[in-house]
Structure formats: structure tokens, C-alpha cells
Amino acid sequence: AEKMGLDIELLSRKKVLCKRCHGLQNFGTVEQKLRPGWTDEPTLSQEQFRKLLLPLKEKKAVILALVDLFDFSGSVLPELDEIAGDNPVILAANKADLLPSQMGQNRAENWVRRELEYMDVKSIANIGGAVRLVSCKTGFGVSTMMEKAKSLAEELDCDIYIVGAANAGKSTLVNYLLDENNPDKKAAFVGKRRAGNANKYKGSVTTSPLPGTTLKFIKIELGGGRCVYDTPGLLIPGSLTERLTPEELKVVVPKKQVEP
């Protein structure tokens, strides 16, 4: 390293990414053999991901189920009741910041509850269950939602598990929580995002438009002996976004507020 003129101390402070995460974070692409749902690799199979999640029903846990308001039926886990068991479920409806301005919060929450009833999702009625409108990107509604989740975790003496369909926004939520709990990193984000400084805005957990980015449980300390876990997203049969290419996803997924 010295012969190459490299500063070992400086390099040790930089985040090291594997080739897969580098491609996902910087280009939103990944080799097909490394993309869940597009590969025959057993460790990336949906069956393997389900085996990680199903034991949650056997332990005390607060289940934070994330769904995409703009792909609702394609992001509510068919296995949610089985994963949750009798544990409290907080259903976080993501991308609330993109809803039309004329659609009030109560109206949106009522619509979510009706859809869950129509889909026969029963775990939301567990003791402590709730529906919350949030934006994992802007932080809208996240603080109050996490206060409720932490309160339930304290009451049950357990941890919080974020579950949901692939690409529902779980890792984006985790990155928001990490930034909120890290004042130094939050302060470093002051200023405009430009091509030359874009890397400093990337979170600690890899995110991308592609479904199936997270491959295992990722543990985050919340303090007070409590932890929140990001979990692999499950691919839902019939979900259109699962079959789209990275270029198509960038066109289909809304990024600005939708107005009629």
C-alpha cells in the first residue's frame, strides 16, 4: 500500500462494498445469477427467505409490515398472518408523501383497512396492531410509528422486525432510522446533492429499485437493549414489478406526488 501511495488509515474509514452491493447502489443493476427470483441459487430462493421469517411466530416480536401504497395488492405478504402469529402487527403504508394532496390521511387509512379486510389479513387485529401512513424516504409518520413500535417492544420485552414484499422500502426505512440516530452523519448531509458528492447521501444499508436487494437479517441497535431487524423481502406471485427490468422499474415506480 505504501509503494502505491495509499493512505491505510484513510482507507480503513471507507465503507467496503461487495461487487453486488456496488452495482445495486450505484447503477441499480445486478447480475441475473445474483437476483432473487431470477436465479436457481438455493441460498437466494424464496423458500430460504421464508425459512428465515416463519420462526418469528414462535417468539415474542413486534412485526412492522411495510407495504407500498402504489402496489398495494402486490406488496401485502400472503404469509403475513403465518409470520406474525399472535404478535402485534403495525402495518406501515409507505409512499404516503406521493398520494394526491386532496386525499386526507383518514381516508387513506380507511382505504388500507378495507383492502386488508378484503384480502382476509387478520393479524392486523392482533392486540397492539395498527395502520400507519409513512414515507420511508422523507420520514413522514416514521417517528410516531416507531414510538408505538418501541412502546410495544418494551411492553413485550422483545425486538422489532421489519417484514414485507421485496422492494417495499424496508431498507430505506432502516437507513432513515440509522441517520436519525447518528447526528454526525445527519449533519454531513447538509447541502445539495450533486454528481460529485452523491456517495455521501447513500445509506449504510444497500437499497435499489430492484426487488430482492436484502438477502439476510440486518441488526440495528435502537438503544435501551432494543433492536430492529431488516429482513429479506419476499417475492409475491403475480407482482408485476418482480418481472420488470431495472430500466422499466425506474419508469413505473413514482418518485413525485401524484395528482389527478
Disulfide bonds with the S-S distance in Angstrom:
none
